[in-house]
């Protein structure tokens, strides 16, 4: 998501530049920009009537939002498309738009035939199908499998151990210090 039709000027000393359009993202350096963006996006999300056929986790329909990353989960391509279209309409009212270059979709289901389409059209952009993606450090797959997440965690643990292996095998450090280093990992 991003703000559209935003203009700015630059002041250098006493000189003020002509107005120019901000084409990508928010106005750089403005402390209020992220806050205002979040308010606009939150308002749009609350206005969307999410399709009741969507995927439920812990009894709630899922719309994962962190900063400008929005993930809509659903049990079918139809549900994801319908909910995404409703969100696009609501965000347009606030001057936000979907960044088509960063937009993918994924249907999360144990059904092997779910989400057979490779591209879906939402508004005026085409979204490619994703088999998996990472959200806030967690690997999500279209088959609801935790195999990749466990594998990723093991790889991170091994990398962390190997980064301090020399410290743990050193005779210069006490056993208590090595225990503290190991428990922090």
C-alpha positions as CSV (number, residue, x, y, z in Angstrom):
1,X,0.0,0.0,0.0
2,X,1.1,3.6,-0.6
3,X,-0.2,7.1,-0.6
4,X,-1.1,8.6,-4.0
5,X,-1.2,12.2,-5.2
6,X,1.3,13.5,-2.6
7,X,3.5,16.6,-3.4
8,X,6.4,18.1,-1.6
9,X,9.0,21.0,-1.7
10,X,12.6,21.3,-0.6
11,X,14.0,24.2,1.3
12,X,17.7,25.0,0.9
13,X,18.6,28.0,3.0
14,X,16.1,30.7,2.0
15,X,15.2,29.1,-1.3
16,X,12.1,27.0,-1.8
17,X,11.9,24.5,-4.7
18,X,9.0,24.1,-7.0
19,X,6.4,21.4,-6.0
20,X,7.2,17.9,-7.1
21,X,5.2,14.7,-6.9
22,X,6.1,11.9,-4.5
23,X,5.8,8.9,-6.7
24,X,6.7,6.0,-4.4
25,X,5.9,5.6,-0.7
26,X,5.5,8.4,1.8
27,X,7.2,11.7,2.2
28,X,10.7,11.0,3.4
29,X,11.8,12.2,6.8
30,X,8.4,13.3,8.0
31,X,7.9,11.8,11.5
32,X,4.1,11.8,11.1
33,X,4.0,9.9,7.7
34,X,4.2,6.4,9.1
35,X,1.6,7.2,11.8
36,X,-0.8,8.8,9.3
37,X,-0.3,5.9,6.9
38,X,-1.2,3.4,9.7
39,X,-4.3,5.4,10.6
40,X,-5.5,5.5,7.0
41,X,-4.8,1.8,6.5
42,X,-6.4,0.8,9.8
43,X,-9.5,2.9,9.0
44,X,-9.8,1.1,5.6
45,X,-9.3,-2.3,7.2
46,X,-12.0,-1.7,9.7
47,X,-14.4,-0.7,6.9
48,X,-14.0,-3.9,5.0
49,X,-16.6,-6.5,5.6
50,X,-14.5,-9.6,5.4
51,X,-16.1,-12.6,3.6
52,X,-17.3,-15.0,6.3
53,X,-15.9,-17.9,4.3
54,X,-12.4,-16.9,5.0
55,X,-9.8,-18.9,6.9
56,X,-10.2,-18.9,10.7
57,X,-7.3,-19.2,13.1
58,X,-8.2,-19.3,16.8
59,X,-11.8,-18.4,15.9
60,X,-11.0,-15.1,14.0
61,X,-10.8,-14.3,10.3
62,X,-7.2,-13.5,9.4
63,X,-5.9,-10.3,7.9
64,X,-2.3,-10.0,8.8
65,X,-1.0,-6.4,8.7
66,X,2.3,-5.0,9.7
67,X,3.3,-1.5,8.5
68,X,2.7,-1.6,4.7
69,X,2.6,-5.4,4.4
70,X,-0.9,-6.8,4.2
71,X,-1.7,-10.5,4.0
72,X,-5.2,-11.8,3.4
73,X,-5.6,-15.5,4.2
74,X,-8.4,-17.6,2.8
75,X,-9.5,-21.2,2.2
76,X,-10.1,-20.6,-1.6
77,X,-9.0,-18.3,-4.4
78,X,-12.5,-16.9,-4.6
79,X,-12.4,-15.9,-0.9
80,X,-9.0,-14.3,-1.2
81,X,-9.9,-12.4,-4.3
82,X,-13.2,-11.2,-2.9
83,X,-11.6,-10.0,0.4
84,X,-8.7,-8.3,-1.5
85,X,-11.1,-6.5,-3.8
86,X,-13.1,-5.2,-0.8
87,X,-9.8,-4.0,0.8
88,X,-8.7,-2.3,-2.4
89,X,-12.0,-0.3,-2.7
90,X,-11.7,0.8,1.0
91,X,-8.1,1.9,0.7
92,X,-8.8,3.9,-2.5
93,X,-11.2,6.0,-0.5
94,X,-8.3,7.1,1.7
95,X,-5.9,7.7,-1.2
96,X,-4.0,4.5,-0.7
97,X,-3.3,2.1,-3.5
98,X,-2.0,-1.5,-3.9
99,X,1.6,-1.8,-5.1
100,X,1.1,-4.4,-7.9
101,X,4.8,-5.2,-8.1
102,X,4.8,-6.5,-4.5
103,X,1.4,-8.2,-4.6
104,X,1.1,-12.0,-4.4
105,X,-1.6,-14.3,-3.2
106,X,-1.6,-17.7,-1.4
107,X,-4.5,-20.0,-0.6
108,X,-3.8,-21.8,2.7
109,X,-5.4,-25.2,2.6
110,X,-4.5,-28.9,3.1
111,X,-6.5,-29.6,-0.1
112,X,-4.0,-30.2,-2.9
113,X,-6.4,-28.7,-5.5
114,X,-7.0,-25.4,-3.7
115,X,-5.7,-22.4,-5.5
116,X,-5.1,-24.0,-8.9
117,X,-5.0,-20.5,-10.6
118,X,-1.5,-19.1,-11.1
119,X,-2.6,-15.4,-11.5
120,X,-5.7,-13.6,-10.3
121,X,-6.8,-10.1,-11.2
122,X,-7.6,-7.7,-8.4
123,X,-8.6,-4.2,-9.5
124,X,-6.2,-3.4,-12.3
125,X,-3.3,-5.6,-11.3
126,X,-2.5,-9.2,-11.7
127,X,-1.3,-11.1,-8.6
128,X,1.0,-14.1,-8.9
129,X,0.5,-17.3,-6.8
130,X,2.9,-17.9,-3.9
131,X,3.6,-21.3,-2.5
132,X,5.1,-19.9,0.7
133,X,6.2,-16.6,2.2
134,X,7.8,-15.2,5.3
135,X,5.8,-13.0,7.6
136,X,7.4,-11.5,10.7
137,X,10.1,-14.2,10.7
138,X,7.6,-17.1,10.3
139,X,7.4,-19.2,7.2
140,X,3.8,-19.7,6.0
141,X,3.1,-22.4,3.4
142,X,0.0,-23.0,1.2
143,X,-0.3,-26.5,2.7
144,X,-0.3,-25.2,6.4
145,X,2.9,-27.2,6.9
146,X,5.3,-26.4,9.7
147,X,8.1,-28.5,8.1
148,X,9.7,-25.5,6.5
149,X,9.4,-23.5,9.8
150,X,11.1,-26.2,11.8
151,X,13.8,-26.6,9.2
152,X,14.4,-22.8,9.2
153,X,14.6,-22.8,13.0
154,X,17.1,-25.6,13.0
155,X,19.2,-23.8,10.4
156,X,19.2,-20.6,12.5
157,X,20.1,-22.5,15.6
158,X,23.1,-24.2,13.8
159,X,24.3,-20.9,12.4
160,X,24.1,-19.3,15.9
161,X,26.0,-22.2,17.5
162,X,28.7,-22.1,14.8
163,X,29.1,-18.4,15.3
164,X,30.1,-18.9,18.9
165,X,31.7,-22.4,18.7
166,X,35.2,-21.0,19.1
167,X,34.2,-19.2,22.3
168,X,32.5,-22.4,23.7
169,X,35.6,-24.5,23.1
170,X,38.1,-22.0,24.3
171,X,40.1,-22.8,27.4
172,X,40.3,-19.0,28.2
173,X,36.7,-18.7,29.3
174,X,35.3,-20.2,32.5
175,X,32.7,-22.9,32.5
176,X,30.2,-20.4,34.1
177,X,30.7,-17.8,31.3
178,X,30.3,-20.5,28.6
179,X,27.1,-21.6,30.3
180,X,25.8,-18.1,30.2
181,X,26.7,-17.7,26.5
182,X,25.0,-21.0,25.7
183,X,21.8,-20.2,27.5
184,X,21.5,-16.8,25.8
185,X,21.6,-18.6,22.4
